[in-house]
C-alpha cells in the first residue's frame, strides 16, 4: 500500500491487503493477469503475499536466481523469488531462471517432514491454527521440533536488515529524501543510528541460529511452519496510526518468515484452505541450502483442489 502509487488489491477481497513488499506481483498472479511473476524476499516479502493471495511462493537458496538489475535492500538477505498459481508453472519458471539447476531428480521416496513448534505455534489466530494443524496431518508432519532462540533470530534479522538497508540507501537519503515513502524514510533514518556492536552481536547470533536450524534437519528432509499468523488484513486496518493495535498488526505480518530469512535456507510457501473462510493461508516448507530441486519435487506431489489449495 504505497502512498505514492496506491494499494495493490487482493483478488480474494479487494478491501484487503496483498501483503508487502511484492504484493503487486502476487495480486497480478492471483487475479490471473499473468501466469507467474518475480518478487523479492528479504524478510518474507514473497512468502507473506503468497499466503495472503493463495499462491505458491518460492524463496530460493542464495545465488540460485540472479539479482542483476534488482534494486537492493539488505544485500546479504535479499533473494529474488517467484509467484505462481500452480506448482507446474512455478517449476517451469524456476528452471529457466536457475538454468535448470532445479531440474527434478525424479526421486520417488516420500520425504520426512517435521513441524516447527514453540515460537511457530504462538500468536496464530484460531482459524489459521486449525488450518495449519489439518494440513500438517495431511502431510504426515507429526514430529515436533522446537528450535531454541527463534525470537532472537527475528530480532537479529531486523538489526542486520535495517543496518544494511540504511547503508545501501545512505546516498539516496542524502540527495532525494522526499522521494521515499514516509514510513520507509523514517525506518531508514532510525536504522542509520544502529550501533555497530548490535550488528556484530546479531551476526554472531545468525551463525549460531543457522547451525541450530541445520541440526533440525538431522532426521528430517523438510521443516514445516505457518507462513503467516492471520488472514490478509483490511487495508483500512493497516492505514491507521502506528500507535494503534493496527501498527502492531503490520509489524507481525512477518512473524514466522523473518527468523527463517536470517538463515538463508530455501523456502516454498504452499497455499492451504481455511475452513469456512474465502481467504487462504499457507505453510512454509523449509529445506537445507541447495535443497531447491527437492522442494520443486515435493511441490509436484501435492494433492491440490481446483483453487490451488490443499484438498
Residue, then its C-alpha position, 0 to 999 in steps of 0.5 A: x500500500x504505497x502512498x505514492x502509487x496506491x494499494x495493490x488489491x487482493x483478488x480474494x477481497x479487494x478491501x484487503x491487503x496483498x501483503x508487502x513488499x511484492x504484493x503487486x506481483x502476487x495480486x497480478x498472479x492471483x487475479x490471473x493477469x499473468x501466469x507467474x511473476x518475480x518478487x523479492x524476499x528479504x524478510x518474507x516479502x514473497x512468502x507473506x503475499x503468497x499466503x495472503x493471495x493463495x499462491x505458491x511462493x518460492x524463496x530460493x537458496x542464495x545465488x540460485x536466481x540472479x539479482x542483476x538489475x534488482x534494486x537492493x535492500x539488505x544485500x546479504x538477505x535479499x533473494x529474488x523469488x517467484x509467484x505462481x498459481x500452480x506448482x507446474x508453472x512455478x517449476x517451469x519458471x524456476x528452471x529457466x531462471x536457475x538454468x535448470x539447476x532445479x531440474x527434478x531428480x525424479x526421486x520417488x521416496x516420500x520425504x520426512x517432514x517435521x513441524x516447527x513448534x514453540x515460537x511457530x505455534x504462538x500468536x496464530x489466530x484460531x482459524x489459521x491454527x486449525x488450518x495449519x494443524x489439518x494440513x500438517x496431518x495431511x502431510x504426515x508432519x507429526x514430529x515436533x521440533x522446537x528450535x531454541x532462540x527463534x525470537x532472537x533470530x527475528x530480532x537479529x534479522x531486523x538489526x542486520x536488515x535495517x543496518x544494511x538497508x540504511x547503508x545501501x540507501x545512505x546516498x539516496x537519503x542524502x540527495x532525494x529524501x522526499x522521494x521515499x515513502x514516509x514510513x520507509x524514510x523514517x525506518x531508514x533514518x532510525x536504522x542509520x543510528x544502529x550501533x555497530x556492536x548490535x550488528x556484530x552481536x546479531x551476526x554472531x547470533x545468525x551463525x549460531x541460529x543457522x547451525x541450530x536450524x541445520x541440526x533440525x534437519x538431522x532426521x528430517x528432509x523438510x521443516x514445516x511452519x505457518x507462513x503467516x499468523x492471520x488472514x490478509x488484513x483490511x487495508x483500512x486496518x493497516x492505514x491507521x496510526x502506528x500507535x494503534x493495535x493496527x501498527x502492531x498488526x503490520x509489524x507481525x505480518x512477518x512473524x514466522x518468515x523473518x527468523x527463517x530469512x536470517x538463515x538463508x535456507x530455501x523456502x516454498x510457501x504452499x497455499x492451504x484452505x481455511x475452513x469456512x473462510x474465502x481467504x487462504x493461508x499457507x505453510x512454509x516448507x523449509x529445506x537445507x541450502x541447495x535443497x531447491x530441486x527437492x522442494x520443486x519435487x515435493x511441490x509436484x506431489x501435492x494433492x491440490x483442489x481446483x483453487x490451488x489449495x490443499x484438498 
